[in-house]
Amino acid sequence: MDGEVVASPSKSPLPEAFLDFLNKNGLDPSIYVSSHSTPRYIRLKPGCQAQLPEIEAEIKCKLKEVSWLPDFYYLPPDVRIASTKAYQEGKIYGIDAASGAAVLALGISPGDHVLDLCAAPGAKLCMILDLLGCSGSVTGVDVARHRLAASRTMLQKYALGDRCRLFVADGATFSLIPLRVQSNSKSCNAKVDDNSEIYNQWTPRRSWKERKRMAKARENIASKMFSQMQDPELIFYGCNSGVVGFSKHDVYRNINDLEISQFGYDKVLVDAECTHDGSIKHIQKFEQWGWTTLSRRVLDADRTDDVTILQLKLLTNGFRLLKVGGCLVYSTCSLTVAQNEDVVEQFLSRHVTAELVEIEAAKTWPCRQARIPNTLRFDPLTSATSGLFVAKFTKLAA
Ligand SMILES: C[S@@+](CC[C@H](N)C(=O)[O-])C[C@H]1O[C@@H](n2cnc3c(N)ncnc32)[C@H](O)[C@@H]1O
């Protein structure tokens, strides 16, 4: 561990730079008091309920249901799931209850077309797909290729990829809408035409031509500004994701704002990049990485200013891709006002068609209202979860 460390209410002392950051942002360090006793959570894949006794026998403890969140269970702190059969067979996955609440706030219905604009590593993406059932589609976007590749691995492990497509892209400029067609009317084994213009079933093995094209695209990314230069890179698509059987022209079709208002996404999640200060587990990782890394990578004033600009851009673009009447959830695992309420206020002041809406399900959630009515805050003390800010918007007709 490096950097000066002062005593803090948490078991493991927080570095002075972090306490300073909390102080500057008006955050009370006592919310981290109970962070060491904050429970962990798992979500049981729907349909696996009958196997609960078997899972409990394997982990040698009884799993207590989270009363306010369907399919979620508390996981005792000393229980490791990585080596269990249930985990390896994709019956359970680790996801904080506050994250589960953010997904539930979307109010996903079967048949929805959902956009997850900052999707990696993918716990929320998996839950969205679980809730979607067997119609509709999910488009996952993330700027970090390696992180999105990890999401792809998750989708495959949990057998959730059928209706999902993943793009490496800048969420602030991503512009593709879902293909609102009977995607399952196209065969999964659609014939590839000679010019490879029609998408065939996705396979991890790409043709030599395709790999060369992708390598070249990546070289360009390294040397030029990603967002302005590149088409989103499609790194995965399931059989019923609205890609198989369609042409690149269909998938990459440019559309105008009027079309988006009709054919855009039904639900959008903007789980934005942030300073992660609400996630004490993330902050604790800096015990190994070094507290100076925390100051440089997280707390640096330029970086936090940049992050709020990015958050506003992500929220703005997510909202642009939403159809009229659709819902968008903005969440961050930061607890600062600058990354939450301030971003929401700036966004609302620029978008007359955006309306903050009440999250109905939240009436039974152990969270508190944030500074703006209808916005929510989870934290270890109030909610026994990781920290999370959640706001839900709808799009009105212009
Ligand atoms: C808080 S994490 C998202 C967690 C994810 N929703 C989940 O549940 O696993 C934020 C993500 O935003 C991504 N990100 C950062 N800048 C981005 C951008 N400009 N466009 C899209 N994604 C971005 C990061 O790579 C990171 O994976």
The ligand as a Gaussian input file, in Angstrom:
#p B3LYP/6-31G(d) Opt

LIG

0 1
 C      -20.042000       1.260000     -14.563000
 S      -19.314000       0.365000     -15.860000
 C      -20.709000      -0.465000     -16.525000
 C      -21.083000      -1.718000     -15.763000
 C      -22.058000      -2.598000     -16.502000
 N      -23.281000      -1.907000     -16.829000
 C      -22.375000      -3.860000     -15.737000
 O      -23.441000      -3.966000     -15.148000
 O      -21.537000      -4.757000     -15.727000
 C      -19.035000       1.600000     -17.052000
 C      -18.606000       1.100000     -18.409000
 O      -18.627000       2.219000     -19.295000
 C      -17.657000       1.978000     -20.286000
 N      -17.400000       3.234000     -21.005000
 C      -16.557000       4.242000     -20.683000
 N      -16.636000       5.201000     -21.610000
 C      -17.551000       4.809000     -22.514000
 C      -18.046000       5.369000     -23.727000
 N      -17.637000       6.538000     -24.181000
 N      -18.959000       4.660000     -24.414000
 C      -19.392000       3.453000     -23.983000
 N      -18.934000       2.876000     -22.856000
 C      -18.035000       3.548000     -22.139000
 C      -16.497000       1.399000     -19.519000
 O      -15.650000       0.681000     -20.383000
 C      -17.202000       0.513000     -18.495000
 O      -17.265000      -0.803000     -18.960000

